[in-house]
Amino acid sequence: MLVIGTIVIGVVGLVVIGGLVALNRTQGNRSAGSPDLPSARLAPCPDSPNCVSTQAPPEDAQHSADPISVAGKPEEIIARIVAIVEAQPRMDVVEQGDRYLRATATSALFRFVDDVDFLVVPEESVVHMRSASRVGQSDMGVNRHRYEFFRTALEDRAP
């Protein structure tokens, strides 16, 4: 009886894992909308809790984070962000401009993809950041942790 129970649990586990992988493959190409660069606006967070943005309203505690204070020329700041992104496992730069950078971060186990956007606003000496999961509801705090990591890395490296 114990063997049958173990087999059933194993099969159910494989079905759940297979479903998560299939969901990621079918929904994983749903990325964030494009930013409004002339207005210095990143795409807004969805209603789901798996997004953090420095441009979310302060009263939206679930999504809101403070802009990252960074001094320097936009191209220098973008170069620093690129260096940090490229040093992270499973993170890739997918779009880069004079004041904007989009990267993706892929989870190790289920290969879920998160979009990570950076927008340099030199007039305010800040970088706005948005980190959002493409699928699901909960991210177990991964996007908030990613924001804190980049905030610390950029502020510590500021000239």
C-alpha positions as CSV (number, residue, x, y, z in Angstrom):
1,M,0.0,0.0,0.0
2,L,2.9,2.4,0.8
3,V,4.4,1.8,-2.6
4,I,1.1,2.6,-4.4
5,G,0.8,5.8,-2.3
6,T,4.3,6.8,-3.2
7,I,3.7,6.2,-6.9
8,V,0.5,8.2,-6.8
9,I,2.2,11.1,-5.1
10,G,5.0,11.0,-7.6
11,V,2.7,11.0,-10.5
12,V,0.7,13.9,-9.1
13,G,3.9,15.8,-8.5
14,L,5.0,15.2,-12.1
15,V,1.7,16.4,-13.4
16,V,1.9,19.6,-11.3
17,I,5.4,20.3,-12.4
18,G,4.5,19.5,-16.1
19,G,1.6,21.9,-15.8
20,L,3.8,24.7,-14.4
21,V,6.3,24.2,-17.2
22,A,3.6,24.2,-19.8
23,L,2.0,27.4,-18.3
24,N,5.4,29.1,-18.4
25,R,6.0,28.1,-22.0
26,T,2.6,29.3,-23.2
27,Q,2.4,32.4,-21.1
28,G,6.1,33.2,-20.8
29,N,6.2,35.4,-23.9
30,R,3.7,37.8,-22.4
31,S,6.0,40.6,-21.5
32,A,5.3,44.0,-20.0
33,G,4.1,46.8,-22.2
34,S,6.6,49.2,-23.7
35,P,7.6,52.2,-21.6
36,D,6.6,55.7,-22.5
37,L,10.1,57.1,-22.7
38,P,9.1,60.7,-23.7
39,S,7.0,60.9,-20.6
40,A,9.6,59.0,-18.5
41,R,7.1,56.3,-17.6
42,L,7.6,52.6,-17.3
43,A,4.7,50.2,-17.8
44,P,2.4,50.0,-14.8
45,C,2.2,47.0,-12.6
46,P,-0.7,44.6,-13.1
47,D,-3.1,43.9,-10.3
48,S,-1.2,40.8,-9.3
49,P,1.2,41.1,-6.3
50,N,4.2,39.8,-8.3
51,C,5.5,43.2,-9.5
52,V,7.5,46.0,-7.9
53,S,7.8,49.5,-9.5
54,T,9.4,52.8,-8.4
55,Q,6.6,54.5,-10.3
56,A,3.7,52.8,-8.5
57,P,1.8,55.2,-6.4
58,P,3.1,55.4,-2.8
59,E,-0.3,54.3,-1.4
60,D,0.1,51.0,-3.3
61,A,2.4,49.5,-0.7
62,Q,2.3,46.1,-2.5
63,H,3.9,47.4,-5.7
64,S,5.6,50.7,-4.7
65,A,9.3,51.2,-4.1
66,D,11.5,54.3,-3.9
67,P,13.4,55.5,-6.9
68,I,17.1,54.6,-6.9
69,S,19.3,57.7,-6.3
70,V,22.2,57.6,-8.7
71,A,24.3,60.5,-10.0
72,G,26.1,60.5,-13.3
73,K,25.5,60.7,-17.0
74,P,22.8,58.4,-18.4
75,E,25.1,56.4,-20.5
76,E,27.4,55.8,-17.6
77,I,24.5,54.7,-15.4
78,I,23.2,52.4,-18.1
79,A,26.7,50.9,-18.5
80,R,26.8,50.2,-14.7
81,I,23.3,48.5,-14.9
82,V,24.4,46.4,-17.8
83,A,27.5,45.2,-15.9
84,I,25.4,44.3,-12.9
85,V,22.8,42.5,-15.1
86,E,25.5,40.5,-17.0
87,A,27.1,39.5,-13.7
88,Q,23.8,37.8,-12.5
89,P,23.1,34.2,-13.4
90,R,20.2,33.7,-15.8
91,M,19.8,37.5,-16.4
92,D,20.1,38.9,-20.0
93,V,19.9,42.4,-21.5
94,V,17.2,42.3,-24.2
95,E,16.8,46.0,-25.1
96,Q,19.1,48.9,-24.4
97,G,18.8,52.6,-25.2
98,D,20.4,55.9,-24.0
99,R,18.2,56.1,-20.9
100,Y,16.4,52.7,-20.9
101,L,17.3,49.1,-20.4
102,R,15.1,46.0,-20.4
103,A,16.4,42.7,-19.0
104,T,14.9,39.3,-18.3
105,A,15.5,37.1,-15.3
106,T,14.8,33.4,-15.6
107,S,14.2,31.2,-12.5
108,A,16.5,28.2,-12.1
109,L,13.9,25.5,-11.4
110,F,10.8,26.2,-13.5
111,R,12.4,28.7,-16.0
112,F,9.8,31.4,-15.2
113,V,10.7,34.7,-16.9
114,D,10.5,38.1,-15.2
115,D,10.8,41.4,-17.0
116,V,13.1,44.0,-15.4
117,D,13.1,47.6,-16.7
118,F,15.3,50.5,-15.8
119,L,14.7,54.1,-16.8
120,V,17.4,56.8,-16.0
121,V,16.0,60.2,-15.3
122,P,19.1,62.4,-15.1
123,E,17.2,65.6,-14.2
124,E,16.1,63.9,-11.0
125,S,19.3,61.9,-10.5
126,V,17.3,58.7,-10.2
127,V,16.8,55.4,-11.9
128,H,13.2,54.0,-12.0
129,M,13.0,50.3,-11.9
130,R,10.2,47.8,-12.5
131,S,10.5,44.1,-11.9
132,A,7.5,41.9,-12.8
133,S,6.7,38.2,-13.3
134,R,5.1,37.3,-16.6
135,V,2.9,34.5,-15.1
136,G,1.2,33.6,-11.9
137,Q,0.2,35.5,-8.8
138,S,2.9,35.0,-6.1
139,D,6.6,35.5,-6.7
140,M,7.5,34.7,-3.1
141,G,9.2,38.1,-2.8
142,V,11.6,37.6,-5.7
143,N,10.8,40.9,-7.5
144,R,11.1,43.0,-4.3
145,H,14.4,41.2,-3.5
146,R,15.6,42.0,-7.0
147,Y,14.7,45.6,-6.6
148,E,16.6,45.8,-3.3
149,F,19.6,44.1,-4.8
150,F,19.8,46.6,-7.7
151,R,19.1,49.6,-5.4
152,T,22.0,48.5,-3.1
153,A,24.3,47.7,-6.0
154,L,23.7,51.0,-7.8
155,E,23.8,53.2,-4.8
156,D,27.0,51.6,-3.5
157,R,28.6,52.1,-6.9
158,A,27.5,55.7,-7.3
159,P,30.3,58.1,-7.8
